[in-house]
């Protein structure tokens, strides 16, 4: 009977046109007799019950990816999705851009509607249905319908948990006041859109300087909102970046009219009272610094927490962070339950070994769903999830910031040996019009050459370089291997030596012992510690007016690079440069400093070092600690 049903079912799926293009559930077709009229209806229940039953909790990136992939692998499985909200497979990363007007159609946010998933993939999709409990022993779930409150029980053979994360809501007095919104769902977006249409806000306060918070702040300013504040408890926005790299974003935000409040948090949201302007429509936001911001609209973007209470209640193994632990097959501690998406802990590919982390990104979530499907379908040589390298990007007005791997702050916390180098090469040939710098930072192990990560900020070509670096890291390449990458080159698109090539050359010189470097922050620490250091500035005379290194070294010597070889003996005889002491060579970006440091190393200064990034990096480092 099963063979008979399967044969006719495949014929029906392969030629839907003769059935009006519809793809009704298998059991409905059988009962109607349209597929296999010779099979008595009493056999239908037996056949259908023999099909594997897969239930997916959550219909966003990981859930929808699991379901679609699984259907492409098998027609002999009943796939059911239960989604708490009213939407599945929506573009949550596009929500700020819809509210700002760059995405104009609401329908553009719905990547796949339930009707399409039913007709194209024969999926049973249920929105407005919340899974409230799981019985692991009986392999059942209990689902509550939001509209009626009615509860039903469903059996599964395999269960996939893709509930994602909720917005973090700290216990701040007044946080649930009217006019306060999170921005993680279509319903959140509708609420903000309706509030803006009725209240016409002129003052917006965004609490949190992460991806969604900054994107929303940017969009509100571009939409014409006169006053937009970003309040961030940390000393910087965009936690994946190191503080000196985030300085570029701070400058761009302020230049674009955003009011930044760094190293400051919210102590309370209060009932609005008359102040310097009209009474606020939402709240008076009281900061820990004592300042009060009037807000007609408040968006809460202060972080996320995994939706894993139910997983905890049924005894699944969780990480200390509360995320679900899974193996490379995305299987939890229960062999019949899988998990994927923002709420799982996975291998940290950037650090390798036993290092793990939780990364809330759409790309990894989609790939994890694919692995779940392969494992459930038991495909030959099923795919496994090798880990997440953490590649991400954000647009802030005219700047793009991207990163991959871990940052310097994380490496310090873990006590890992590392080297940080900077490069400020342009995105394409310098002689071609509109050449602009890509401010790039590379982190690697100076002994093994292992790449830990990278960060880049600029107006053009930024994400391309981080994509290349991400690929190199996942391929297991070393930092010096970056120098040998063959990348596309034509003057409008790149240089014969791409910024990634140059970063690899810098790293290679260090791993080979041909050069060593210090960062401006390390140089400042040496100065504070009283370490004798002489800074040799090899810029041209006319460049000195563009900036100095006075805050990084009290002992400085100036000699243009073109004159250094000739004047070096005199600098030594006059005691300006003393052999056996620490000499750091600097210029504007680091290129000439490298030439000068190599010259010194070959002329009796074997410990001469390069100030990595030189003045361009030192200038952004100057701003650290001055933000308010």
N, C-alpha and C positions, 0 to 999 in steps of 0.2 A: 504494500500500500504506500509506504513512504517513498519507494522508488518511483511509483506511478505518479504520485503527487509532485515529486521533485521534477520529473520530466516535463509535465504539463506546466508547472509553475515557471520553469526556465523558458519554455516556449512563449508563455504569456508575457513574461518580463521582456523578452527579446523582441516581441512584436506588439507593443502596446497600441499601435494605431488601430488595430482591428477591434480594440476595446475602448475606443474613444479617447485614447491618450491617458486614461486614468490608471492609477495603480492602487486599487483597494487592497486592504489587508488580505493575506492568503486565505484565512478562514472564511471571509465574506465571499470571496470568489468561489470557494469550494461549495459553500452552502447553496449559493445561487445555481451551482451546476454549470457555470460558464467556462470553467477550466477543465474540470474532469467530471463530467456528468455521470460517468459510469460508476463513480465511487459513492456508496451509500452515505448519507449525512452522518450516520452513527459512527462512522470511522473517522470523521473529520477531527473530533476532539482528541482522539488517540494520536493522530498524526501531528496535530498542532502542539499537543503537550510534549511530544518528543523533540520539538525544536528547542534549541538552546535559548534561554531567556536572559537577556542583558538589560539591566536598568542603569541609566546614567543620571546622576543627581547633579543638575546644573547644566544649562544649555548655552554657555558662552564659549570662549575660544577652545578650551580643552575638551569640554563636553561635546560640542558640535563636531570637532575634529575627530574625536573617537567614533562617534556615530557614523559619520560619512565614510570614514576609512573602513570601518567594520562592514558596512553594507557593500562597499566595493569588493570586499574580500569574500563575502558569503551572502547567499540568498536564503540560507537555511538557519537564520537566527532572528528572533523577535527582539527588536531594539526599541526601547522605550526611554524617552527623556522626560524628566520632571523638572520644571523650572519654576522657581518661586515667584519671579517677577512676571511681567506680561510680555516679555520679549526674549527671543533666543538669538544667538549669533549676531549681536549688534556691535557696532563699532565704538566701544567705550573710549578708545583713544581719540576719537573725533568729536567728542561731546563739547569741549571748549570751543572748537572751531565752528560748530553749529551755532552756539550761543553768540559768538562774535560775528556771525554772518558770512564767514568765508565758505562754509558749507551751507548752502541755502535751502536744500530740500531735506525735510525730516525723513523721507523715505530712503535717502541715501545712507542713513545711519544703520538701517536694517539690512545687514549683509545677506541674510537668508531668513525668509519668513516661514512660519510653521507649515503653511500650505505647500510651499515649495519643497520642504524637507519631506513632507508626507508623499507628495506625488513623485518626486525624483528619486528618493531613497527608500520609500516605503517605511518611514519611521513613525512611530507613535509618539507624537509631541504633545505634551500637556503643559501649558503655561498657567500661571496663577495657582500652582500646586506645590505645596511645601512638604518635603519629607521631614517628618517630625520624630521618627524613631526607626531603629534598625534592630532586627532580631537575628543575630549571627547564627544561632543554633538552628532556627527554623528557616533561615535564608529568606526572610521576608522584610518588607519595609512598610511603614504606615505613612500614608500621604493625606494631608489635609487640604481641602479646596478652600482657597481664600474667600471666594464669594459666598459660599454657603456654610463653611465650617465643617462640612461632612468629611468623615475620615474613611479611607478604604485601605485594604491590605493587598500587597502584590508580592508574588514570589519571584525570586531571581536565581539564576545559576552563577552569574558573575555580576558584580556591582562595581560601578565606577563613580568615585566621589570627585566632583569638580566644582565644589561650592565657592572657591575663591576666597576673597577677603572682604571684610567690611571696613568702612572708614573708622579710624580711631576717634573715640569721643571721650576725651579726658573729663574728669569730674570738675569742670569749671562752672562756677555759679552762673546760671542764665544761659548755658550753652544751647538749650533746646528752645530758645525764644523764637517767635515768629520772625520770618525774614532771614533765618539761618538755614543753610543748605550744605549738604555734601554733594559731590559730583562724581558718582560712580555708576549710575544707572540711567536708563531712559526716563524713568519716573522722576529722578532728581532733576534731569534736564527740563522736563515739562514744568516742574515746580518753579525753577528759576526763570524760565521763559515767561510764565504767567505772572510771576511777581514783578519782573521788569516791565511787562506790558501795562501793569496797573499802577505801579509805584514810581516808575520812571526815575531810577536811582541816579544820583549825581556823585555819591560817595560810596565806594566799594572797599571793603576790608577783606583781604584774603589771609587766612590764618594758615601758614605753612608755605615753605619755599621749595617744594618738590616739583615733579613734572607737571601734575595737573594744576597745582596752585599757580605756578609761573605762566603756564599756557593760558589759564583763565585770566590772570592779571593782564597779560599782553593783549588778549582779545578784547577785554573791556576797555583798555586804553585806546586801541585801534578803532573801537566802536564809537569812541567819542566821550566816554565817561570822564568828567573833568578831574576827579580825585580818586586815585587808586592806591591803596596801601597794601604792602606785603609785610606781614609780621612773622618773624622766624626766630625761634628760641636759640638755635645754633648760631655761631658767628658767621655763617655763610649760607647761601642757597645751594641747592643741588648737591646733596650728600655724596653721590658717587665721585664728584670732583674733589681734588685737594684744594685747600683754601686759596692758594695763590692763583690757581686756574679759575676758580670761581670769581676772582676779582674782576676778570674781564666782563662777566655777566653783571656784577654789581654796577660797574661803570655804565654798561649799556642800559640797564634798567633805569638808573637815575637820569641818564641822558634822554631817555624816552618819556620821562615824566612820572615814573613809578616812585612812590615814596617808600623807601626800605627802612624797616625797623629790625635790625639784626641784634643777636644776643639779648633778645627781649621776648617775653612771652605774654600771654593773656592771663590776667588774674581774675577778671570777671566781665560778664556781659550784663549791662544794667539797663533799666528802663530809661529811654531817652528823655533828656531834659533840655531846655533852651541853653544854647551855648554860643559859640562864635557865629553860627549860621542857623538855618532852619532846624527844627527838631528832627532828629533822624527817624527814618521810617522803620528801622530794624532795632538797632541797639547803640548804646554808648559803650565802646570797647575800651576797657581799662587795662592798660599794660602794666607789667611788673615794674617798669621804670617810673611809673606814676603818670605817664601821659594818657590822655583820653582821646580816642578817635571816634568821631560820629560816623555811623554806618547806616546807609539806606539798604544795603545788602551785605550779608556776611557769608562767605564761602569757607567751609571748614575742610582743610586739606592738611591735617596734622599727622598723617601717617595712616597705616593700615594694620589690621590684625587678622590672622587666619580664621576662617569659619570652621573650626574643628571641634566645637563642643560636643557634637554628636559622635565624632570619631573617638573622643576621649571617653564619652559615656559608655561606649560599647567595648572599650578596652584596647583599641588599636594603639600601637606604639607611637608616641609623639616625641619630637625633639624638645629640648629645653625651651625653645622659642614658641612652642605650641604648634608647630607645623607637623604634618604627618610624615613619618619616616617611610620611605619606599626604597626598594632595591632597583637595580638597573632595568628590571622588567616593569617598573612602576607598580609593583605589587606591594601591598601593605603587609603587616604582620599576620593578616588573615589571607590565606591563599586564594580565596574567592572574592576578595575586595581589592580593587585598584584605586589609585588616587593620582590626580594630575592637576597642573595649574598652579596658581599663586599660593595655595595652601600646603604645598609639599616642600620638604627639604631634599635637596639633590646634591650630587657631587660638585664641588667647586673645581672646575676644569682649569682655572687660572693657577691655582696653587697645587693641584694634583694630590696624590696620596690619599689620606683619609679626611682631607678638608671638605667640609660641607657648608652649604648656605641655602637660603631661601631667596629667590629672585622673582619679583612680580613683573614679568614681561610677556607680551603676547606671543613672540616667536617661540620661546621655550614651551609655553603652554600648548601651542598647536603641535609641536613635535612630540611632546609627552603624550598627547591624545593619540597620535599615530602609533606610538609604541604600545599603548594600552590595547588598541585594536589588533595589532599584529600578534600580541601575546594571547589575547582571547581567541582569535581565529586559528591560533597554532599554525601559522604559516611556516613553510620551510625556511630555516635560518631566520627566525623573526628578529626584527630590529630591537635594539636595546638603547636605553638612554645613557649616553656617555657622560653627561653632565652639562652644566651651564657655565659659559664664560662671561656672561653679563654684558653683552654689547648693547649700548643704549645711546639715544640721541635726542636732543631737544632744540627747538627753534625759539630764540628770544629776540624779537624784533629783527634787526639785520644780522644778528650773530647766530651761529650754530655751535652747539657744544656737544661733544660725543665722548664716550669713554668705553673701555673694555677691560675686563679683569678687575683686579683690586687696586685700591689707591694706596698712597704712601702711609696714610693714617692707619690703615689696616695692617700693613706690613710691620709698622712700629709696634702695634698692639700685640701682634703674634711673635714678635722678636725674631723675625726672619732677616737674614742678611740681604741687602739690596743696594742698588745704585739708581739714582734718579738723574736723568739728563734731559736737557731742553734743546729744542730746535725751532727756529723761526723762519724757515724757508717759505717761499711763496707757493701758491697753489698751482701755478703754471710758470712758463718761462718769464723771467723778470723783464725781458725786453718787449714782451707782448702786452698790449694794453690791459689795464685793470688788474695787474698783478697785485695780490694781497697776501699778507702772511698767514700761514697756518701755525698757530702757537701750539706746539706739540711737546708732550712730556712722555718719556718712556721709562718704565720701571723694570729692572731685571736683576738677576743674581750675578754679581761680577765674577763669581768663581765658575759656575756651571753655564752661565749664559741664558738660563731659563727666563722667559719673558713672563713677568707678573701682570703687566697691564700697561695701558696707555690712556692718555687724555689729550684732547685737541679742541681748540676754540678758534673760530675765524668766521669770515664772511662767505667763504666758498671752498669747496673741496675737503671739508672737514670729515664728514661721515665716510667718504671714500677711503681716507687713510686709516680710520679705525676699523672699517670692514676688512681691509687688507691685513691689518694687525690681528684682528680676530681670527681670520683664516689661518694666519701663520701660527698663532698660539694653538689652535685646535689641531694643526698638523704636527705639532711638537717641534717646530723650528726654534732655533736659538736666536738670541738678539743679534749676533753678528751675521746670521743668515739673511737678515733683512737687507743687508747691503747687496746681496746677489740676486734679489728678486727682479725679474724682468717684467716691467709694467708698461702700460701704454704710454707713448710719448708723441706729442705734437705740441707746438707752442701754445695753442689755445687750451690744452688740457693738462699739461704736466711739464716736467723738466727731464732732461737726460738723466739727472740724478734726482729722483723723486724725494720729497720730504721723508718718506719711510726709508728709502735707501740711505739717506743722510743720517737718520737716527741710528740705523744699523751700523754705519761706518763709525759713528761716535762710540757706540757700544763696543764694536769690535776692537777699536784702539784701546779701550779700557781693559777688556778681557784678555787681550794679548800683551798687556803691560806696556804698550807704547805711550799711553797717556793716562792721567788720572784727573778727576774733576771734583769740584765742590759746588754745591748750590749756594745761592745768595743767603738762604736761611742758615746753612751750615757755616758759612763765612761769618755771619753775624754772631753765631754761637761761639765760634773760635775767638772772636774779638771780645765778647763778654767774659769768656773764661780766661782772658789774659794771654792767650797763645800768641807768640810773636809772629806776625804775618805782614808781609809787604805785598801790596797790590800794585801790579804793573799795568797801567792803562795804555794800550797801544793804538788808541783811536787817533784820528787826525786832529790838529789844533782846533779847527772850526767846529768839531763835534762836541767838544767839552761843554759848550753852552747848552746842549740838549739834555744834560743830566750828569750827575756825578755819583761817585760811590762812597761819599763821605760817611754815610751811616753804616758802612760795612767794614771799613778798615781805616784806622787812624794814620797808618804809614802808607803813603801812596807815592808812586813814581810815574811820571808821564813821559812816554817816548813813543812817537808814531812807529808803526811796524816797519815802514820803509826805511827808517833810520836806525832801527834797533841793532842790526848786525854791526854797523859801523860804530855806534856809540856804546855798545855793550862793555868793551874794556874800560871805558871811562866811568861808566856807571858803577863798575865793580871797584875800580881804584878809588873812587870818591866815597865808597861805602854806602851808596844808595841801594845797591843790590849786593847782599852778602851771601857767599856760597855757604851751604850747610843750613841756611834758614828757609822758612816756608815762603815761597813766592807764588802768588796767584795771578795769572794773566787774564785780563779782561778787555773787552771791546764793546761794540754795540750789540751784536747777536751771538758771538762766540766763535765765528769762523776765523777771523784774524787772530783771536786769542789762541786758538789751537796752533796756528802757524808759529806764533810767538813762543808758546810754551814748548813746542818741539825744538825750536831754535835754542832755547835756554837749556833744555835737557841734553842737547848735543854739545853744549859749550860749558859744561861744568856745573849745571844745576839739575841733577838727576831727579829731584823731587818736585820740580816745577809743575804746577797744576793749572788747569783751565777753570775759569768761572763759568759754569754751564749756563747757557742762556744769556750770560753777561748782563748788559744794561737793560735790555728789554724785559728780562725776567726780574731783575732787581727792582725795576720801577713798579711792577705790579705787587711785588712782595712788600714794598714800602707802604702799601695801603692796608696791609693786614693789621688788625688791631685798631684801626682808625675808623672803622665803620660803626655807625650808630643807626 
